[in-house]
């Protein structure tokens, strides 16, 4: 099977992110794509970029294993990679460019904020700067009852 499409799926410890892995695999089957899962460890500016982040690396490896398990359950294979960067959004955009990704499947949670929906700084950066297609998998919200106090 010739692979002519590449999908990148960033993985975090959120339900939406893990759902994005399933979506990426389904899309991968449909488009005959190679799917890469990445987890970005954000390194504080007070530390060197290559600082040993053992606990974060262990958590990241667990998340990548979980992504591989989700993919395997759908009958698909993903390759996982752990990245260290100052900003996750920039790292995702750079990785998508470096891998020549056609699509980024980005899971975002719903934040219980007052006012308009906000997707967070990483998703905002990716949506603004990615040169590839970006598919957003948004975690559902609990509907507010209109007449809950009547």
Secondary structure, DSSP 8 states (H G I E B T S, - for coil): ----EEEEEE--SSHHHHHHHHHHHHHHHHHTEEEEEEEEEE--TTS-TT---HHHHHHHHHHHHHHHHHHHHTT--EEEEEEEES-HHHHHHHHHHHTT-SEEEEEE-----SSS----HHHHHHHHH-SSEEEEEE-------TTTT-
